[in-house]
Amino acid sequence: MLVDYTNGKVTKAEPITEQDDLAAANLQSAAMTDAKITLKEAVDKTITQSAKNIRAVRAVPSLKDGHPVASIDILNYNQFKAIQQPLD
């Protein structure tokens, strides 16, 4: 799924047909079921807590030690960094 970051609308969606992709999607869905905040809220929190001039380029939910977390990839100038943000 691709989302337009300027308005939050889905621009492209395709059915999941590969077994590995389906398994990953199910794990992400399970993480979001237990989440208390949305991925957008987690991204906003990460940006607020981080240095200026950063941009989130990816956010993926997962379970870590039984708790939902978001792995958020940020770009700061020309360096990428992954930050874990709790979703509960």
C-alpha positions, 0 to 999 in steps of 0.5 A, a space after each residue: 500500500 502506498 499512502 500520499 504523505 501530504 493528505 494521508 490518502 491511499 494512492 495504491 493498494 494491491 492484494 497480498 499474494 506471496 506467503 511471506 508478505 501475508 505472514 508479515 502483514 498478519 504480524 503487523 495487524 496483530 501489533 496494531 490490534 494491541 496498539 493504543 496509538 496510531 502509526 501516525 501518532 508514533 511518527 509525530 511523537 518521534 519527529 517531535 522528540 528528535 532533531 530538526 530537519 528529519 523526515 520519517 520515511 517508513 513506519 512498520 508495526 511489530 510486537 517486541 516482547 509482547 508489546 506493540 512497537 513501531 520501527 520508524 526509519 527517519 532521514 536526517 540530512 543524508 543519514 538514515 536511522 531506525 527508531 523504535 517507538 512504543 505503541 502501547 
